[in-house]
Amino acid sequence: MSLLSQSIKEASSKTFYEMEKYSQLVIDLIDEIEDSNLDNLESRGALIYEIENVLEIIDPKRIDDIKVLTDLKLALRRN
């Protein structure tokens, strides 16, 4: 399993089992990432852009949301 796949699986698991800690926007975005073609660099770039936009507008008190999105963004960029 690649590092990216592992990061996505961890994020999905966190948001599923601890749903009350995450906003619906983040849960939906992680679902979108799971369903995306991550082998396509253009698709991956679009997801990074979307995550960056969410991170710009998200309430800074939503620490769990910010952490999971930042981790996913880094994983998408690395791989």
C-alpha positions in Angstrom: 0.0 0.0 0.0 1.4 3.4 -1.0 1.9 6.2 1.5 -0.9 8.1 -0.2 -3.3 5.2 0.0 -2.5 4.7 3.6 -3.0 8.5 4.4 -6.4 8.4 2.6 -7.4 5.2 4.5 -6.4 6.8 7.8 -8.3 10.0 7.1 -11.4 8.1 6.0 -11.3 5.9 9.1 -10.9 8.9 11.4 -13.8 10.8 9.9 -16.0 7.7 9.8 -15.4 6.5 13.4 -15.1 10.0 15.0 -17.7 11.8 12.8 -18.6 14.3 15.5 -15.1 15.8 15.4 -15.3 16.7 11.7 -17.4 19.0 9.6 -19.6 17.6 6.8 -17.5 19.6 4.3 -14.4 17.6 5.3 -16.2 14.3 5.4 -17.5 14.9 1.9 -14.1 16.0 0.6 -12.5 12.9 1.9 -15.2 10.8 0.2 -14.4 12.7 -3.0 -10.7 12.0 -2.7 -11.4 8.3 -2.1 -13.4 8.2 -5.4 -10.8 10.1 -7.4 -8.3 8.8 -9.9 -5.1 9.6 -8.0 -2.9 8.3 -10.7 -3.9 11.3 -12.8 -1.7 14.3 -11.9 -4.3 16.8 -13.1 -6.9 15.2 -10.8 -4.5 15.2 -7.9 -3.7 18.9 -8.5 -7.4 19.7 -8.5 -7.8 18.0 -5.2 -4.9 19.9 -3.7 -6.4 23.1 -5.0 -9.8 22.2 -3.4 -8.2 21.4 -0.1 -6.2 24.7 -0.1 -9.4 26.6 -0.7 -11.2 24.9 2.2 -8.2 25.5 4.4 -8.4 29.2 3.6 -12.0 29.6 4.7 -12.3 27.0 7.5 -12.8 28.2 11.1 -9.4 28.1 12.8 -11.0 26.5 15.8 -11.7 23.3 13.7 -8.4 21.8 14.6 -9.3 18.3 13.6 -10.5 19.4 10.2 -7.4 21.4 9.6 -5.1 18.6 10.7 -6.7 15.9 8.5 -6.8 18.2 5.4 -3.2 19.4 5.9 -2.0 15.8 6.2 -3.9 14.8 3.0 -2.6 17.8 1.1 1.0 16.9 2.0 0.4 13.2 1.0 -1.1 14.2 -2.3 1.9 16.5 -3.0 4.5 13.9 -2.0 3.3 11.1 -4.2 
